[in-house]
């Protein structure tokens, strides 16, 4: 793939692409496991049960810390080896609510990269989850001023990408989805006819894992966000 010299539409995923996110959910899960203190199940086994609950509830409630609180409570009710009280369920939910209080930590190189890219290209944030929660993250990040548009949706699938392009008048040939999630960022964007830049994150949520094409004419793979300047700068 050749270096891009003309203005492009650069669409960025938010969580775990622009700033850290899943590490806080993992921390909440570890606190949950300690509190559950199951006598037989390992953390991976508890995680498998929680994954099943999350896959079902995501289709109903969506994503974000508030819905994660529902999922943890449901998992606790299912796995607890004792009679449980509402006080205990509130404690479990607090593990998730605490995520909202975590510091905003931009991923290394993001601030400088988006600032430079915005001088030449039009930047958009495209994220899924609770609208209020995601907008708060954008506001707290300090980089919102570099983006011309923020779109927050319940699910990022092919139809969502097609709608994003249609509503904003994006030329698909000049539109790039940049993200860490194969399931929500890369594969549906490619299916919608966009280009994509895969920026892997070592702590990407397990339910976002999918294979990405080994070779694809519209797919670029980089190791970190700052490398975008080598291709689009």
N, C-alpha and C positions, 0 to 999 in steps of 0.2 A: 504494500500500500504506500502511495506517495504522500508527502507532506501536503496538508491542506492549506492553500494560499488565499482562498476567497472566504468571505463572511459566511458563517454557518449558524444553524440553530442548535445550540448545545443544551440538552435537557439533562439535568442532574437529578439522580436519586438523592435523598437526604440522609436517612439513617444509615450509618456505617459506610457511607460514601463521603459525605461532607463532615459529619460528626459522629462520635462514638455513641452507640445506642445499645446493642445487644449485650455488651459487657455488664450493663446494669441489670438487665433481665436475668442474666446468668447468676449474678450476685443474689438477686431476690430468690431465685430458685434454690441456691445453696442454703440460704437462710430458711427457706421453707422445708427443705429436707432435714435440716438440723431440728427444726421444731416438730416435724412429723415423727422423727426418730423411729422409723419402721424397724421391726425386729428382724425381718428377713430380706427385705428388698434393698438392692443397691441403688445408688443414685441413678445410674443408667436405666434401671428397671422402672423407677419412679418417673423418670423423664419420658419413657415410652408411654406410660399411662397418660401423663400430662399432654404429650403430643397428640394423642388420640382425641382428647377433650378439646384441644385447641383447634384441630382440623375441623371438627364439627362446629364449634362455636364461632370460628372466624367467618363462616358463611352466613351466620345470623347476626353477630354483633360487630364483626370487624376486628380491628387491631388496636394496640395502644395499652398503656398501663392500667386504665380502668377496666378494660375487658380482660386483661391478664389477671386482675384481682378476682374477677368472676371465675376464671379458669382454675386458679389456685384453690379457691374455696371449694369448687366442685371436686377437685382432685383430693383435697383433704377429707371431704365427706366420704369419698369413695374408699380411701385407703387407711384412714385412721383406725387404729386397733383398740379404740376406747370410745366411750360415750363422749360426745363433743358438745360444747356450748356455743352460744352466739358470741360470747366473749372471745373464744378461741378462733372462731371464723373471722372475727374482726381483726384479730392479731395476724392471721394469715393474709388477709387483704392488705394490711399495712405494709407487708413486704413489697407488694406491687406499687402501692401509692407512694412509697419512699422513692421510687424511680423519678417521680416528678421533681424531687428536691435535689437530684444529682446535678453537679456542675455541668455546664455546657463545655464540652471538650472537642474543639475542632480537630480533625485528623491532620497530621503533619503536612504542611505545604498547601493546605486548602485555601487559606485566606489570600496568600500571595498569588496563587494560581488563578482563582476566579476573578480577582481584581484585574490581573493582566488580560485574561481572556475576554473580559467584558469590554475592553477597549476596542475590540475588533468584531466580536460575535455577539449575538443576542442569547442571553442565558435564561433558562427556565428551571424552576424546581418542580419536580413531579414526584409526589410522595403519597403513600397510603396510610390510613389510620384515622384516629379521631381528629376532626378538623381543628377544634380549639387547641388540642394538645400539640398538634404538628405546627400550627401557626405560632404558638408560644415559642417553640424551638427555633423557628425561623427568626422571630423577633429577637430572641436572646443570643442568637449566633453572632450577630454583628456583621454578617455578610449579606443580609437581605437586599441591601442597596445595589448590589451588583446584578440582581436578577430582575428582569422586566416583568416576570409573571410567576406566580406560585399556584399550582393546581394540586388539590388534596382530594383523593378519591378513596372509595371503600376498598377497591381491589384494582391492581394493575395487571390487566390481561390484554389480549390483543384488541378487544373492543375499546378498552380505555385509551390505548395508544392511538387507535384510529380516530377516536373522538377528540383527543388532544390535538392531533394534527389538523383535523377539520375545523375545529373551533378557533384555532390560532392561525390558520392559513399557512401551515408549514409545508414547504417543499420537501417531500420525503427524501429525495436524493441529497438534500443538504441538511438533514436533521440527524443528530446523533444522540442516542440515549446512553448516558454514562452512569454506571452503577456496579454494585458488588454482588447483586443477587441474580443468579441465572434464571430463577423462576419468575421473578417480578420485573426485572430490568432488561435482561439481555434477550432471552428467547421470545417473549411476546413482542418486543420492539422489532426484532428481526422479522417476525411473522407479519407484523403490520407494514413492513416495507421500509422501515427506518434503517439507518446504520446504528451500530452500537459499539461502545467501548467498555470492555470488561475490566474492572479494577477489583481484584479479589481482596477480601478481608478475612484474616485468619479466624475471626469469631462470628462469621455469618451464621444466622439462625439456621438450625438444621432443617426446618421446614421450607427454607428458601433454596435448598440445594437441588440442583439438576445438572445434567451434563450440558456443556456448551459445545458448539461445533468446533472440531479440531481446526478446520480451515473453513473460512467463509469470506466471500468477496466484500461483504459489508461489515465485517467484525474486526475490530482492533483490540489487542490485549496489551495492557500495561501493568506494571507492578505497583505504581502509586500515582495519585492524582497529579502530582507535579510534573509527571512525564507528558501530560497533555500539552504542555507548552512546546514540547519538541515537535508535535504534530499539528497544533493549531495556533501556535504563538506567532 
